[in-house]
Each structure stands twice: as structure tokens, then as C-alpha cells.
Amino acid sequence: MPARLLFIDNIRWSIILLVLSMHASDTYSPFGNWYYTDRPPLSLGERVFFATYQSWLQAFFMALLFFVAACFAPASCDRKGAVRYVRDRFMRLVVPTLLYMFVIGPLTEYYISRSWTGGGGFTQQWLEHVTDGEWVSGSGPMWFCLVLFAFCVIYAGTYAGTRLNPEAPSPSGRPVPSPVPSPLAVLAFILAMALGTFVVRTFAPGSMSILNVHPGDLPQYGLMFAAGILAGRGRWLEQPLPDAALSMTAGVLAAAGAIWVFIVMLAIAHPEDLARLDGGLNLLSAVRCSW
């Protein structure tokens, strides 16, 4: 077995803490949806703080989780074969999600958020929840597991399509290291992500939700998952950090900071234009997607 990549553990628990802080913010800020809210009137400064904190988190942390999850998919699929890999992913991702959709979520809705206001008690409300199909959109924060499982199935299907026996483990062992992407390739990837997000949000605004999933975020999640597959196959994370990595990071963060200042100033000066930031065929949506 290879040595454990401890920095991956640090990234994962850090992201988990950020997810918790995001939902805590949903409770008190005027942005986002959550089971329980306690939203007092806020000053302009407080609203800007919540908007900045929640927007910057949403801009990267879920996509980073998809990337990290995908990094380990190639070795796992090689070791198990595509069929067993999908079966294991189903047990780890879909089964807990179904438990949430049929048990934990309903208990939360009825007893904590009290969003189930119909009569007849919990049992009758739960039966209506199941029979009317409401449970299909009841994945709550477990939407991540469902989307991740869908990506894993797509990868396993691609993997199986290139093998004579998709059920057999790969005899090749661990993936072979390959060169990390060049700065130009990274910039091209950023542009592809911005363009893909802009195209999807032209038809599906960022706030639109289908089965508790935001289509406007799927280009980012899908591309980051694909990048994670390439990173895992090429063992990029086990290689020294490229010389240009820190300077590129500083550059893109500086650009993002400047664009965000523009977005905040626009929102304060022209609140009537906020809807255009959410999507559509317009320059402001393109600016936000680039950010």
C-alpha cells in the first residue's frame, strides 16, 4: 500500500468545517436555504460580510471535494474492476443518502424545522412524503453523494468500455506518474470552466434547483471531477509542487478579488441588476462565471 497522503486528510476535514460554517451562516444570513433560520435585520456591512463569505466558499469548496474524491477513483477502479467499484460506491454513497431521504430528513423537517405543517401526525405526513414523490427532492445536504455517485458511474462506464473484462481488476497495479499540467493548460481549464458555467447559466440560472441540485454548478463540479481523475491517474498530488503554482495562485486570487470588489460595488449601487449576475445571456453573468 502507498503511504497515506496526510495533506489530503487535512484538506478534507478543513472543507468539512467550512461546510458546517456555511450552513451555520445560512441560519443567520439572508442568503441560502436551510432547515432552521433565525434571521434578524442586518446592516449593510453585515450583509456584505455574509455575501462575501458564503459566495467565496461556494465558489470552490464543493468542487474541491469532487476533485479530491476523483483523485482516488483510478486506483480503486484498477484494484476492484468497474463492476465492484460501482457496487462499493453505491453502498458508500447511495445507501446513506436513502437513509437521509427516508428517515433523517423527514425527522428534521417535522420535529426541528417544522416545515411539515399538514395534519395527521408524523406517520401520515411521512406517508404523503413518500407517495407524492416529494422524497425525490429530499436529499438535503446529501445531494453531493448522489452527484458524486453519478460521476463515479460515468467514470466506471468509460473505464469498462476500454477493457475486455470490466469485472476483473487491472493487472497494471498503481497508476503511472505523468507530468503535471503546464500553466497554460491550467489557464485553458479555467477558461473552459468559466465558459461552460456561462453557457449552462444562460438557460438555467445559478439559483435554479432541479432535484435539489443546481445545474448552474454542474460544469464546475464535472470538470473538477475529471481533473481529479487525471490527477489520480497521473499521481500529480504525489509530485513536487511546480515552480509556477504559487505565483499562479496569487495571480488568480488577485484577479478574483478585484472582480469581487466590482460585483459588490455594483450590487450596492445598482441592486436592480443583481438578477443578471445569476445567469442569462449578459455581460454581468459572464463576469461572475469568470470570477
Backbone bond lengths (Angstrom), bond angles and torsions (degrees), N, CA, C in turn:
res aa  C-N    CA-C-N  psi(-1)  N-CA   C-N-CA  omega(-1)  CA-C   N-CA-C  phi
1 M - - - 1.456 - - 1.530 108.99 -
2 P 1.350 117.87 140.07 1.466 119.92 177.49 1.526 110.45 -70.29
3 A 1.325 114.88 160.59 1.461 119.41 176.48 1.521 110.06 -63.71
4 R 1.315 116.08 142.60 1.462 120.87 -179.29 1.527 110.01 -68.32
5 L 1.319 116.63 135.80 1.459 121.62 178.48 1.523 108.01 -86.02
6 L 1.331 115.59 94.42 1.466 119.87 -173.10 1.528 111.77 -64.80
7 F 1.324 117.50 -30.65 1.466 117.89 -179.40 1.527 111.50 -66.54
8 I 1.340 117.45 -25.08 1.460 119.88 174.96 1.526 109.91 -66.60
9 D 1.330 117.44 -41.38 1.467 120.34 175.17 1.530 110.38 -58.72
10 N 1.329 116.37 -42.41 1.463 119.74 -179.78 1.529 111.31 -64.26
11 I 1.344 116.42 -39.55 1.463 119.46 177.52 1.525 110.34 -63.67
12 R 1.331 116.67 -43.04 1.469 119.79 -175.30 1.523 111.67 -66.77
13 W 1.354 116.93 -47.17 1.472 115.62 -177.90 1.528 110.97 -70.63
14 S 1.346 116.68 -28.80 1.468 118.67 176.13 1.525 110.94 -65.43
15 I 1.343 116.05 -42.95 1.463 119.70 178.98 1.529 110.47 -65.24
16 I 1.336 117.06 -39.30 1.470 119.91 178.46 1.524 110.75 -59.93
17 L 1.339 117.03 -42.41 1.462 119.98 177.54 1.529 110.72 -63.70
18 L 1.333 117.00 -38.41 1.461 119.60 177.45 1.526 111.36 -65.45
19 V 1.339 117.16 -37.32 1.466 120.13 176.29 1.520 110.44 -61.71
20 L 1.339 116.50 -43.90 1.461 119.79 177.63 1.524 110.94 -60.81
21 S 1.334 116.43 -42.30 1.466 119.28 180.00 1.525 111.06 -67.02
22 M 1.339 116.81 -32.53 1.466 119.91 177.66 1.526 110.70 -63.09
23 H 1.333 116.80 -45.93 1.464 119.01 -178.70 1.527 111.37 -72.26
24 A 1.323 117.42 -29.64 1.465 118.94 171.96 1.522 109.86 -63.92
25 S 1.333 116.46 -39.32 1.463 119.59 176.89 1.521 111.18 -65.13
26 D 1.340 116.61 -38.84 1.472 119.60 177.47 1.515 111.68 -56.96
27 T 1.325 116.81 -30.04 1.461 120.49 -179.04 1.517 111.56 -65.99
28 Y 1.334 116.89 -38.94 1.466 120.45 -170.69 1.522 114.27 -109.31
29 S 1.323 117.63 -20.35 1.462 119.45 -176.71 1.528 110.10 -88.39
30 P 1.336 116.79 164.89 1.471 119.24 177.86 1.525 113.10 -82.14
31 F 1.347 117.58 5.65 1.459 121.26 -175.76 1.525 110.28 -115.46
32 G 1.326 115.72 144.61 1.455 120.20 176.24 1.518 113.05 89.34
33 N 1.333 115.15 168.12 1.462 122.46 179.77 1.519 108.87 -120.51
34 W 1.317 115.74 143.63 1.454 120.10 179.19 1.519 108.15 -158.14
35 Y 1.350 115.98 164.78 1.462 120.53 -175.77 1.520 111.71 -66.87
36 Y 1.312 116.26 -39.70 1.470 120.21 -176.57 1.524 108.76 -124.26
37 T 1.317 117.21 130.33 1.460 121.25 179.55 1.521 110.24 -129.69
38 D 1.312 115.01 146.98 1.467 123.06 175.10 1.516 105.70 -143.47
39 R 1.319 116.16 86.64 1.453 121.51 -167.49 1.525 111.74 -112.80
40 P 1.329 116.45 94.46 1.466 119.87 176.10 1.524 110.16 -76.83
41 P 1.327 117.85 165.62 1.467 119.86 174.75 1.532 110.24 -60.14
42 L 1.326 116.24 136.82 1.463 120.97 -176.59 1.523 110.40 -118.38
43 S 1.316 115.23 149.59 1.454 120.59 174.97 1.517 109.86 -75.12
44 L 1.334 116.44 169.75 1.459 120.51 178.83 1.522 110.65 -61.59
45 G 1.318 116.74 -42.04 1.459 120.20 179.13 1.518 112.39 -61.53
46 E 1.335 116.78 -40.18 1.461 120.77 179.10 1.523 111.09 -67.11
47 R 1.323 116.34 -39.21 1.463 119.79 178.54 1.534 110.91 -65.38
48 V 1.338 116.20 -41.51 1.465 119.91 177.91 1.523 110.50 -63.66
49 F 1.347 116.78 -39.20 1.462 120.09 179.03 1.525 110.60 -61.63
50 F 1.337 117.16 -50.78 1.458 119.92 -179.33 1.534 111.16 -62.51
51 A 1.338 116.74 -42.67 1.459 119.88 -179.69 1.520 110.94 -61.53
52 T 1.328 116.38 -41.92 1.466 120.12 -179.28 1.517 110.98 -67.83
53 Y 1.330 116.54 -48.79 1.463 120.05 -176.62 1.529 111.11 -62.52
54 Q 1.329 116.90 -48.73 1.461 120.05 -176.37 1.534 111.58 -70.24
55 S 1.317 117.66 -37.63 1.465 119.98 -179.26 1.516 111.19 -67.82
56 W 1.332 117.60 -42.01 1.463 119.43 -179.81 1.523 111.14 -67.77
57 L 1.318 117.46 -36.96 1.466 118.41 175.78 1.523 110.66 -63.97
58 Q 1.333 116.11 -48.66 1.461 119.89 -177.49 1.519 111.42 -62.49
59 A 1.323 116.55 -24.09 1.463 120.07 -177.52 1.518 112.77 -70.42
60 F 1.342 118.57 -19.04 1.466 116.79 -174.30 1.518 115.13 -141.86
61 F 1.355 119.78 -27.63 1.470 116.49 -162.77 1.524 113.73 -73.98
62 M 1.312 119.43 -36.56 1.459 119.62 178.15 1.530 110.70 -71.70
63 A 1.326 116.65 -38.54 1.467 119.57 176.88 1.525 110.77 -62.09
64 L 1.330 116.69 -37.35 1.462 119.92 178.42 1.527 111.05 -65.19
65 L 1.328 117.56 -36.45 1.465 120.06 176.71 1.528 111.21 -64.94
66 F 1.327 117.62 -40.21 1.469 120.29 175.82 1.529 110.33 -61.96
67 F 1.329 116.67 -40.65 1.460 120.44 179.28 1.527 110.82 -62.66
68 V 1.327 116.81 -47.60 1.467 120.78 -178.05 1.529 110.16 -63.46
69 A 1.332 116.76 -43.29 1.465 119.61 179.44 1.527 111.29 -60.91
70 A 1.332 115.97 -39.63 1.468 119.78 -177.71 1.518 112.06 -71.18
71 C 1.331 117.58 -25.52 1.469 119.98 -177.66 1.528 111.75 -60.03
72 F 1.320 116.72 -28.31 1.462 119.99 -175.88 1.527 112.52 -99.34
73 A 1.331 117.11 -1.87 1.460 119.96 -178.61 1.525 113.31 -68.03
74 P 1.340 119.97 -44.04 1.478 118.38 -177.87 1.524 113.41 -59.17
75 A 1.335 117.69 -46.88 1.461 119.69 -179.69 1.521 111.05 -64.49
76 S 1.339 116.81 -38.60 1.463 120.81 179.83 1.521 110.99 -66.16
77 C 1.330 116.82 -42.55 1.465 120.76 -179.84 1.529 110.59 -68.69
78 D 1.325 116.47 -37.44 1.462 119.51 176.55 1.523 110.87 -61.89
79 R 1.309 115.82 -40.68 1.458 121.06 -174.50 1.526 112.25 -74.07
80 K 1.336 116.58 -36.12 1.461 120.78 -172.12 1.516 113.95 -103.20
81 G 1.317 117.72 -24.12 1.453 119.98 -167.75 1.517 109.52 87.17
82 A 1.341 117.22 156.01 1.461 121.32 -172.29 1.522 112.87 -63.29
83 V 1.337 117.67 -41.48 1.464 120.51 -174.93 1.525 111.18 -66.05
84 R 1.321 116.43 -49.75 1.467 119.46 179.43 1.522 111.09 -65.97
85 Y 1.324 116.77 -34.84 1.466 120.59 178.06 1.526 110.59 -60.13
86 V 1.343 117.13 -46.96 1.464 120.50 179.16 1.524 110.63 -65.13
87 R 1.331 117.16 -40.21 1.466 119.75 178.99 1.533 111.32 -61.60
88 D 1.318 116.30 -43.05 1.463 119.34 178.69 1.524 111.33 -66.68
89 R 1.328 117.06 -39.56 1.464 120.15 177.37 1.530 110.73 -62.77
90 F 1.329 116.35 -37.23 1.466 120.21 178.28 1.524 110.37 -61.68
91 M 1.328 116.82 -44.80 1.458 120.39 -178.74 1.526 111.39 -66.51
92 R 1.317 117.35 -36.60 1.460 120.76 -175.49 1.527 113.22 -83.61
93 L 1.333 117.63 -27.44 1.453 120.92 -173.26 1.521 113.49 -111.43
94 V 1.332 117.68 -47.25 1.464 120.40 -173.17 1.528 111.51 -80.78
95 V 1.330 117.63 -42.98 1.469 119.81 -178.66 1.529 111.57 -59.71
96 P 1.345 120.34 -48.62 1.474 118.89 176.15 1.529 112.80 -61.43
97 T 1.339 116.72 -33.63 1.460 119.45 178.14 1.525 111.20 -65.73
98 L 1.336 117.20 -41.57 1.464 120.13 177.23 1.525 110.73 -63.74
99 L 1.333 117.07 -37.90 1.465 120.38 175.62 1.523 110.38 -59.74
100 Y 1.319 115.97 -40.96 1.463 119.56 178.40 1.528 110.84 -66.95
101 M 1.338 117.10 -45.59 1.457 120.78 -174.70 1.525 112.67 -65.98
102 F 1.347 117.06 -32.56 1.464 119.90 -175.45 1.525 114.07 -101.74
103 V 1.329 117.71 -17.06 1.468 119.39 -176.33 1.525 111.74 -125.60
104 I 1.328 117.34 -65.32 1.465 120.46 -171.81 1.522 111.33 -65.90
105 G 1.338 116.61 -45.95 1.451 119.93 179.23 1.524 113.20 -59.86
106 P 1.341 118.46 -51.76 1.462 118.94 177.85 1.529 113.80 -58.29
107 L 1.322 117.50 -41.16 1.464 119.12 177.70 1.529 111.12 -61.70
108 T 1.331 115.88 -38.85 1.464 119.98 178.16 1.519 110.89 -66.53
109 E 1.329 116.41 -44.85 1.463 120.69 -179.22 1.529 111.22 -61.17
110 Y 1.320 116.97 -41.95 1.461 120.29 -172.28 1.532 112.62 -81.78
111 Y 1.342 116.21 -44.45 1.464 119.08 -170.25 1.528 114.30 -97.98
112 I 1.353 118.16 -23.01 1.467 119.40 -175.86 1.526 111.09 -107.68
113 S 1.340 116.59 -59.28 1.458 118.18 -179.11 1.522 111.81 -80.34
114 R 1.346 116.27 -20.54 1.477 122.32 -179.38 1.526 111.61 54.19
115 S 1.332 115.16 38.98 1.456 120.04 177.96 1.529 112.17 -85.12
116 W 1.330 116.61 -12.43 1.468 120.45 172.43 1.523 107.84 -89.26
117 T 1.306 115.65 100.92 1.469 120.80 -172.16 1.527 113.28 -103.98
118 G 1.329 117.62 0.93 1.459 119.27 178.53 1.517 111.98 -70.85
119 G 1.309 116.39 164.11 1.460 120.53 -179.61 1.523 112.19 -85.54
120 G 1.322 114.66 176.16 1.451 120.58 174.96 1.501 115.57 98.74
121 G 1.321 118.70 -2.32 1.454 120.27 178.48 1.513 113.25 84.92
122 F 1.326 114.65 177.19 1.456 120.44 -174.39 1.523 112.04 -63.40
123 T 1.322 118.72 -43.35 1.464 121.52 -175.55 1.517 111.26 -60.68
124 Q 1.333 116.90 -45.84 1.461 119.44 -179.69 1.525 110.94 -66.69
125 Q 1.325 116.12 -40.69 1.462 119.25 178.49 1.528 111.05 -63.87
126 W 1.334 117.00 -37.86 1.454 120.75 179.76 1.528 110.58 -66.42
127 L 1.335 117.35 -41.97 1.460 120.52 178.52 1.525 111.00 -62.67
128 E 1.329 117.00 -39.81 1.462 119.79 176.79 1.527 110.64 -65.84
129 H 1.320 116.54 -38.56 1.459 122.59 178.01 1.527 110.97 -58.39
130 V 1.322 116.52 -37.94 1.468 121.38 -178.32 1.522 111.17 -80.48
131 T 1.327 116.70 -47.17 1.468 120.03 -172.82 1.521 113.24 -72.69
132 D 1.337 118.05 -30.15 1.466 118.53 -178.92 1.532 112.85 -88.66
133 G 1.339 116.46 3.61 1.456 120.40 176.15 1.510 115.04 80.67
134 E 1.342 117.15 6.65 1.460 119.44 -179.56 1.536 112.00 -62.30
135 W 1.325 116.48 -27.55 1.465 120.84 -177.31 1.532 112.10 -62.63
136 V 1.355 116.62 -23.58 1.467 119.50 -178.77 1.524 110.96 -61.01
137 S 1.322 117.21 -33.09 1.469 121.87 179.12 1.513 112.23 -98.12
138 G 1.332 117.20 12.29 1.455 121.09 -174.20 1.509 114.67 -99.36
139 S 1.340 116.91 31.10 1.468 118.79 -178.54 1.519 112.88 -74.99
140 G 1.341 117.61 -18.29 1.456 119.93 178.56 1.522 111.29 55.46
141 P 1.332 117.47 -139.53 1.472 119.71 179.59 1.520 113.74 -69.41
142 M 1.353 117.08 -6.17 1.468 119.84 177.92 1.525 112.81 -82.30
143 W 1.332 117.27 4.49 1.465 119.50 176.28 1.528 110.30 -56.17
144 F 1.318 115.99 -33.18 1.468 120.00 -179.63 1.527 110.49 -57.90
145 C 1.323 117.16 -42.30 1.463 120.64 -178.30 1.522 111.28 -65.35
146 L 1.334 116.98 -38.68 1.463 119.62 179.69 1.526 111.81 -67.26
147 V 1.331 116.78 -44.23 1.464 119.87 178.96 1.524 110.01 -66.06
148 L 1.339 116.55 -40.29 1.457 119.50 178.35 1.521 110.79 -62.89
149 F 1.320 117.37 -40.07 1.466 119.79 178.19 1.528 110.72 -63.69
150 A 1.332 116.89 -40.54 1.471 119.75 178.12 1.526 110.49 -61.21
151 F 1.334 116.97 -43.19 1.465 119.94 177.92 1.524 111.05 -63.62
152 C 1.332 116.97 -39.18 1.468 120.55 179.57 1.526 111.16 -64.57
153 V 1.328 116.74 -39.03 1.462 120.56 178.14 1.529 110.39 -64.43
154 I 1.333 116.28 -42.37 1.470 119.77 178.52 1.526 110.14 -61.86
155 Y 1.336 116.38 -43.43 1.463 119.04 179.48 1.526 111.03 -64.88
156 A 1.343 116.40 -44.67 1.464 119.47 -179.44 1.526 110.96 -62.80
157 G 1.340 117.39 -37.34 1.458 119.91 176.96 1.513 112.02 -64.74
158 T 1.337 116.43 -41.26 1.464 120.16 176.09 1.516 111.00 -63.90
159 Y 1.322 115.47 -42.00 1.469 121.49 179.30 1.526 110.47 -62.51
160 A 1.350 115.48 -46.84 1.471 119.26 -178.60 1.517 111.64 -65.65
161 G 1.329 116.74 -32.17 1.454 119.96 -178.83 1.514 113.55 -66.93
162 T 1.315 117.41 -16.66 1.464 120.58 179.85 1.523 112.39 -101.07
163 R 1.345 117.73 5.94 1.465 121.18 -175.98 1.525 110.38 -125.10
164 L 1.324 115.68 147.06 1.460 120.37 178.82 1.519 110.88 -70.36
165 N 1.333 117.92 -36.88 1.457 122.59 -179.78 1.524 108.70 -127.67
166 P 1.346 117.48 92.69 1.464 119.81 -175.76 1.521 113.75 -66.28
167 E 1.348 117.54 -16.36 1.455 119.22 -179.29 1.526 112.40 -82.75
168 A 1.331 117.84 -16.21 1.457 120.79 -175.35 1.523 110.49 -88.24
169 P 1.336 117.60 141.35 1.465 120.26 173.56 1.523 110.56 -62.07
170 S 1.316 115.08 155.62 1.458 119.42 179.19 1.526 110.24 -76.75
171 P 1.341 117.39 135.80 1.462 119.67 177.78 1.516 112.99 -79.64
172 S 1.322 117.35 -3.50 1.461 120.02 -172.93 1.520 112.72 -79.49
173 G 1.334 118.61 -13.32 1.458 120.46 -178.61 1.520 111.59 77.65
174 R 1.331 116.51 -146.58 1.460 120.90 -177.31 1.518 111.33 -67.95
175 P 1.346 116.45 149.86 1.459 119.47 175.82 1.530 111.13 -57.87
176 V 1.330 115.46 150.42 1.458 121.85 -177.61 1.525 109.14 -90.95
177 P 1.351 118.67 134.06 1.476 120.21 179.79 1.522 111.66 -59.32
178 S 1.334 114.86 145.38 1.456 121.36 174.95 1.523 107.76 -135.44
179 P 1.334 118.14 160.55 1.472 120.18 -177.99 1.523 111.98 -60.50
180 V 1.330 115.87 144.18 1.460 120.23 176.93 1.521 108.94 -72.64
181 P 1.334 118.22 158.92 1.467 120.14 -178.22 1.527 111.84 -63.33
182 S 1.314 115.56 150.10 1.456 121.61 175.77 1.535 109.54 -75.88
183 P 1.342 117.54 161.97 1.475 119.24 175.36 1.528 112.77 -54.94
184 L 1.332 116.72 -37.67 1.461 119.40 179.05 1.523 111.42 -64.39
185 A 1.344 116.80 -39.34 1.464 120.42 177.89 1.526 111.08 -65.41
186 V 1.331 117.15 -38.08 1.465 120.75 178.30 1.520 110.43 -64.65
187 L 1.329 117.25 -43.13 1.460 120.48 178.79 1.526 110.81 -64.45
188 A 1.322 116.98 -39.24 1.465 119.91 176.95 1.524 110.44 -63.21
189 F 1.331 116.75 -38.27 1.463 120.98 177.45 1.526 110.66 -63.60
190 I 1.336 117.10 -42.42 1.467 120.82 178.22 1.529 110.58 -60.77
191 L 1.329 115.96 -44.93 1.467 119.73 179.94 1.528 110.97 -64.37
192 A 1.331 117.28 -39.25 1.463 120.18 178.50 1.523 110.72 -64.10
193 M 1.336 116.91 -39.83 1.458 120.25 178.33 1.526 110.99 -65.20
194 A 1.336 116.86 -43.89 1.466 120.31 179.20 1.524 111.02 -63.14
195 L 1.338 116.23 -44.09 1.466 120.22 -178.93 1.522 110.90 -66.31
196 G 1.339 117.13 -44.70 1.461 119.71 179.17 1.520 112.01 -60.90
197 T 1.329 116.14 -42.46 1.466 120.13 178.94 1.520 110.69 -64.37
198 F 1.338 116.78 -42.01 1.467 120.67 -179.96 1.523 111.18 -62.59
199 V 1.330 117.16 -43.01 1.468 120.38 -179.40 1.520 110.61 -63.13
200 V 1.331 117.67 -46.48 1.463 120.41 -179.34 1.518 110.57 -65.03
201 R 1.332 117.28 -41.69 1.467 119.76 -178.23 1.530 112.57 -74.02
202 T 1.308 116.72 -11.12 1.463 118.73 171.61 1.528 110.31 -64.70
203 F 1.326 116.54 -33.51 1.466 121.69 -179.24 1.531 112.39 -104.96
204 A 1.328 117.73 -26.82 1.470 122.13 -178.24 1.518 108.49 -131.13
205 P 1.330 118.90 98.21 1.466 120.87 -178.83 1.526 111.93 -54.91
206 G 1.329 115.36 157.19 1.455 120.11 -177.03 1.514 114.01 -58.79
207 S 1.326 117.12 -28.88 1.463 120.33 -179.22 1.521 113.06 -81.26
208 M 1.348 118.18 -11.84 1.464 120.89 -179.40 1.521 110.40 -68.49
209 S 1.330 115.92 137.33 1.461 121.54 179.16 1.518 109.43 -126.69
210 I 1.328 116.49 131.10 1.463 122.91 175.60 1.521 107.63 -122.96
211 L 1.324 116.86 117.21 1.463 121.88 -176.70 1.532 110.77 54.19
212 N 1.329 114.41 39.84 1.467 122.57 176.64 1.527 112.78 69.00
213 V 1.326 117.32 18.79 1.464 122.38 176.88 1.525 107.47 -123.10
214 H 1.337 116.60 138.65 1.452 121.63 179.41 1.534 109.50 -92.97
215 P 1.338 118.27 109.41 1.468 120.07 -179.97 1.520 112.93 -57.78
216 G 1.340 116.69 -31.45 1.456 120.36 -178.07 1.516 113.86 -64.51
217 D 1.342 117.66 -16.75 1.466 121.20 178.71 1.530 112.40 -99.01
218 L 1.331 117.94 -11.35 1.468 120.25 -173.96 1.529 113.77 -64.08
219 P 1.366 120.69 -35.98 1.466 117.46 176.27 1.527 112.74 -58.42
220 Q 1.330 116.08 -41.46 1.463 119.62 178.10 1.525 110.99 -63.91
221 Y 1.334 116.56 -46.90 1.464 119.62 -177.63 1.528 111.08 -65.35
222 G 1.332 116.35 -43.40 1.461 119.32 -178.67 1.518 112.62 -65.11
223 L 1.328 116.74 -42.68 1.457 119.91 -179.99 1.523 111.44 -67.45
224 M 1.335 116.84 -38.35 1.461 119.14 178.71 1.523 111.07 -69.10
225 F 1.336 117.75 -34.48 1.460 119.89 174.95 1.527 109.94 -65.06
226 A 1.332 116.48 -43.73 1.465 119.74 178.44 1.527 110.79 -62.10
227 A 1.335 116.48 -40.12 1.463 119.67 177.29 1.520 110.90 -63.87
228 G 1.339 116.51 -37.09 1.456 119.62 177.06 1.522 112.40 -64.68
229 I 1.336 116.50 -37.35 1.473 120.03 175.77 1.524 110.11 -60.86
230 L 1.334 116.49 -46.31 1.463 119.83 179.23 1.526 111.09 -64.26
231 A 1.334 115.71 -38.96 1.469 119.50 179.23 1.519 111.11 -65.53
232 G 1.336 117.13 -40.06 1.456 120.15 178.17 1.512 112.07 -69.17
233 R 1.340 116.12 -41.57 1.459 120.02 179.58 1.526 111.10 -65.53
234 G 1.342 116.48 -36.70 1.458 120.41 -179.57 1.514 114.18 -94.16
235 R 1.351 116.34 -1.14 1.472 121.80 179.34 1.537 110.93 54.16
236 W 1.338 114.62 44.88 1.460 119.14 -177.97 1.530 112.43 -65.40
237 L 1.347 116.26 -36.68 1.466 119.13 -174.13 1.525 112.63 -71.57
238 E 1.311 116.95 -13.98 1.464 120.25 178.74 1.524 111.89 -91.51
239 Q 1.338 117.26 -1.04 1.455 121.61 -177.75 1.523 110.90 -100.19
240 P 1.323 118.05 158.34 1.468 120.30 178.90 1.526 111.31 -58.80
241 L 1.311 115.67 149.55 1.460 120.84 179.28 1.524 109.60 -65.31
242 P 1.338 118.71 129.72 1.476 120.05 178.61 1.521 111.47 -59.89
243 D 1.320 115.98 152.17 1.460 120.76 -177.57 1.522 112.52 -60.14
244 A 1.316 116.65 -34.96 1.463 120.43 -175.10 1.523 112.81 -83.23
245 A 1.336 118.55 -4.49 1.467 120.52 -171.56 1.530 112.26 -62.67
246 L 1.331 116.99 -48.41 1.462 119.53 -176.51 1.527 111.64 -67.48
247 S 1.324 117.85 -40.17 1.459 119.78 179.14 1.518 111.21 -67.04
248 M 1.346 117.08 -37.48 1.470 119.58 176.38 1.518 110.82 -65.72
249 T 1.340 116.28 -40.86 1.458 120.10 178.01 1.526 110.87 -59.53
250 A 1.327 116.80 -46.83 1.460 120.63 178.66 1.519 111.19 -60.91
251 G 1.333 115.94 -40.07 1.454 119.77 -178.68 1.515 113.28 -65.44
252 V 1.341 116.86 -46.97 1.464 118.85 -177.88 1.527 111.11 -70.92
253 L 1.345 117.78 -33.18 1.466 119.47 177.17 1.525 110.66 -67.96
254 A 1.338 117.36 -38.62 1.460 120.21 177.11 1.530 110.87 -63.52
255 A 1.339 115.95 -43.24 1.461 119.49 178.21 1.522 110.91 -63.56
256 A 1.348 116.37 -43.40 1.462 119.93 179.45 1.521 110.89 -62.91
257 G 1.336 116.72 -39.80 1.465 119.88 178.95 1.518 111.92 -62.28
258 A 1.336 116.16 -42.64 1.460 119.92 179.61 1.528 111.17 -65.16
259 I 1.330 116.86 -43.25 1.465 119.74 178.82 1.525 110.16 -63.79
260 W 1.350 117.08 -39.22 1.463 119.11 -178.70 1.525 111.38 -65.59
261 V 1.330 117.74 -39.03 1.471 120.26 176.56 1.525 109.71 -59.46
262 F 1.326 116.86 -41.83 1.465 120.59 177.01 1.527 110.96 -61.29
263 I 1.345 117.36 -43.67 1.464 120.90 -178.98 1.522 110.85 -63.35
264 V 1.338 117.44 -43.48 1.472 120.92 -179.61 1.525 110.43 -64.76
265 M 1.329 117.33 -44.92 1.467 120.57 179.75 1.519 110.66 -62.60
266 L 1.337 116.11 -39.08 1.467 119.55 177.60 1.523 110.74 -64.65
267 A 1.333 116.52 -43.27 1.461 119.80 -178.67 1.518 111.86 -63.37
268 I 1.335 116.62 -35.13 1.470 119.88 -179.79 1.528 110.62 -74.86
269 A 1.330 116.14 -42.64 1.465 119.95 -175.85 1.525 113.08 -79.66
270 H 1.348 116.74 -33.26 1.464 120.26 -175.84 1.534 109.79 -135.17
271 P 1.313 117.62 71.56 1.476 119.48 -178.96 1.521 113.38 -60.65
272 E 1.327 116.62 -20.73 1.474 118.93 179.60 1.528 111.63 -69.08
273 D 1.330 118.28 -15.98 1.464 121.72 -179.43 1.530 113.32 -92.22
274 L 1.331 117.45 -0.94 1.461 120.28 -175.43 1.527 112.13 -59.77
275 A 1.321 117.01 -36.12 1.470 120.14 -177.04 1.526 110.71 -61.36
276 R 1.331 117.47 -31.90 1.464 119.75 -178.73 1.527 112.11 -70.98
277 L 1.327 117.34 -23.91 1.464 119.89 175.75 1.523 111.77 -67.36
278 D 1.333 116.66 -23.55 1.464 121.06 -175.15 1.522 112.55 -79.22
279 G 1.315 117.73 -17.01 1.457 119.65 179.95 1.511 112.08 153.51
280 G 1.321 114.92 -179.30 1.452 120.93 -177.57 1.519 110.98 104.93
281 L 1.310 115.74 168.84 1.461 121.89 -178.27 1.527 108.53 -85.51
282 N 1.329 116.61 78.75 1.452 121.10 -178.98 1.527 109.89 -151.77
283 L 1.339 115.01 163.83 1.461 120.94 -174.50 1.524 111.80 -66.88
284 L 1.339 117.98 -37.27 1.459 119.54 -177.14 1.524 111.64 -65.30
285 S 1.325 117.48 -37.98 1.462 120.06 176.02 1.528 110.30 -63.89
286 A 1.327 116.93 -40.04 1.464 120.55 178.07 1.522 110.99 -63.48
287 V 1.337 116.59 -39.07 1.465 120.53 177.47 1.516 111.12 -61.90
288 R 1.327 116.06 -45.90 1.470 118.50 -178.60 1.530 110.63 -67.06
289 C 1.305 118.00 -41.04 1.468 120.00 178.46 1.521 110.94 -62.03
290 S 1.315 117.18 -38.24 1.465 121.12 177.01 1.525 110.19 -65.76
291 W 1.308 116.54 -39.51 1.471 120.84 177.38 1.505 110.97 -60.18
